[in-house]
Amino acid sequence: MTFAAPLEAKSIRFRARSFVAFTLTPEAPLDVWLESLDRWVGNSPGYFAGRPVVLDLNVLKPDVVAIEALVDLLGQRGIRIYAMELDGGAELGTHLPPVLVGAKEATTDGLLQPSRKAGRAEEDTAVSDMKAAGDIKAEAGDLKAGDLKPASDAKAQPKDAKIAAPDAGTLMIRSPIRSGQLIFHPHGDVIVLGSVASGSEIVATGSIHVYGTLRGRASAGAQGNTAARVFCRRNEAELLSVDGWYCTAEEMDPSVRGKPVQAFLENGMLRIAPFS
Amino acid sequence: MGKVVVVTSGKGGVGKTTSTAALGAAVAKTGKKVALVDFDVGLRNLDLIMGAERRVVFDLVNVIQGSAKLSQALIRDKRVETLFLLPASQTRDKDALTEEGVAEVIGKLRSVFDYVFCDSPAGIERGAQLAMRFADEAVIVTNPEVSSVRDSDRIIGLLDSRTLRAEEGEQIAKHVLVTRYDAGRAARGEMLSIDDVLEILSVPLLGIIPESQDVLRASNLGSPVTLSEPLNAAAKAYIDAAKRLEGEQLPVIVPFERKGFLDRLLGRRAA
């Protein structure tokens, strides 16, 4: 919708836009939830970097003081909350992020009708599907500018709800990646300076560069980027994948094992070629 | 309809995964269709012992969450063609398993395979309880030492209360498999005797696996001992145990210490 306000100088335009947002749903007991969040963030460092997050408080239903504390606690972990979901929570005050209503679940097939999921932390959902298949589901709310309720004081201007998309960034990891760790980077390339252990996994929408030995699984171009590649200084990988096309250790030619290689798509096939 | 057998212990490090692989391979060698399911999400090892770690693409968690079909995740063994493995995920934790999901996977496997062996994680928490939840029979792996026997006793209590069969008022068939049995140490009283173990647990004995370097070597080579070295003592013991599991009545022979003339002369203990 676009309409001009009746002003003599220049018309101001208001536009509605919808964005897919990542939602976190804290649950009681909160300390346990935070502990599991920390564990999860520890396994996927950089996951929340530059990622705007909506806080769904309909499970926890905290009071204003508790919300302030929670936003603060998440802020210390580098998780920026830019809006909240809370039924009947219009009276939160201007110092807290605004309340959103009318969220719809996002899936790969589009948005579902509004629904409430009970009793599952969103972070589980975020990692639920990150496999070589590469279809990534994240819980999301459908944001509309019109849904942004101005906070209680009536003079508040309806803010433009445009949320800048996170920059395509490179995630650099200086420590070795251990067995069991899952690095998921939805905004571009991943560079690992150390080695990637067997039993760990890196999933990136861009390319993956490993300057040590790659013994785990690496899936590049996870959301349909056919130009992405996997590079490593020593290929002992369990699985290499680009845009869902994969090759297991078993299927790899012995001539590309233990060498510096790159994996890329060529004529719709995954090719693994040593660097001469 | 196949049988679902959980291999469990409570205590870690007693040889659950080794026993799952060895028993499963021994049963599959008789022509039965066997699936081995690794429930140890986050610390998977069964694929290593089976030598299939280089072929894992999808795993149990993918199947439960619907991102892969069961047929895509099952890995067929290269040595025995009726033997299949469903690996665990290494980058998740046990919370990724749901009871409904496990029920569905086990149900599908049960309709296709003669035997489904579930390799339980150590402990008595969620992972171990999900592994035993849908079992018809249980193999309780025990070392002849006090802490292992106590933990096995705890697990037997769970088998009789937390499994679906128990909740429906039926019995779950239980067998004790004593592993890492050192005849010499048992003779010197440094280990519990088989009688002590059976007296405490009061569960029928499935077999006694002697402590053996061959088992470790086979594990490190990625081949169950019953496939790679079927003639050594531990492998024979596993093959007999597998026969008993299938209902054969074989007497269990308690291993005793054999001392050859040279060993006595040199004061060495036989392995």
Interface residues (C-beta under 8 A of the other chain):
Chain A: N43 D124 V127 S128 D129 K131 A132 A133 D135 S179 G180 Q181 L182 S198 G199 S200 E201 E238 L239 Y246 T248 A249 E250
Chain B: G42 L43 R44 E53 R54 R55 V56 V57 F58 N62 Q65 S67 A68 Q90 T91 R92 D95 A96
